[in-house]
Amino acid sequence: MIEQESKNVGWYRVLLLVLPYFFIVGIFQYIGVLAAGVDLSENSPEETVFQQFIIGIFNLLGTFLVVWIFMKFVDKQKFVQLGLQIKNRIKDIVTGTLFGAIIMGAGYILLYFLEEIQFTGVVLNFTDLTLIILHFFIVALVEEVLFRGYILRNLMISFNKYIALFLSSGLFSLMHGFNPNISQFSLMGLFLSGVLLGATYIFTKNLWFPIALHFSWNLFQSLLGFNVSGQDSYSIVEHQIVEANLINGGAFGFEGSYLSIIAQLILIFGIIYYYSYKTTKHNTGYNL
């Protein structure tokens, strides 16, 4: 009975997190919208890069506050134990950043030669570039701390690590369910994104690779002119989509394309194979 209760504690914590998260983070996001000067009288207000950055900061503050409270008073552990230990993780950060850049760069080139997109120009604004880099780093930090650091980590207490990975990825996908230009196909792509971002965490319990990959994936997608999860943002490279379809991702962005699905599946299986082999060979102590 005691063992069963200890296994249940993980998903109990995740369930307990839901209402405080939406209430507290909702308040912080509303304050962020007001601080950024977003015109709420518009049905779908178009936010500037600066406004996105300001709202992102308040989202980070709200999310970190909720997760810190839960880690301290519910999990009774230090915040850093979410997987934020950075010692010996520089390689993870570099690798994650390179993966995102390479996938987006290769995707852009392939779509260009397939004549799915047409290059229209370059727009370089150093202020907007700085803000968008900071914005996407905040987004990656917030979502990885919440979905991998807290939710996946706790679900792994209650379930097999692969089941926990799928459940957390489902929640990750649903949390983006109200994004602009969303579809059933893009929801499936977001689910796979959750699996990809959590694939290393179930073996390492460390967040720096998924943070770096998440940051790089979003940043280079935006800089190359694609929408990011359906949302428009600053781009250096401007292009036009010849005809919106599932090859180019349409208005949702590259991650709503078949190319993104293929790239994610290759990386997911590659990561799981790598860590499974490494675990077997070196007997690191993690269960397969």
Order of alpha helices (4+ residues) and beta strands (2+ residues): alpha-alpha-alpha-beta-alpha-alpha-alpha-alpha-alpha-alpha-beta-alpha
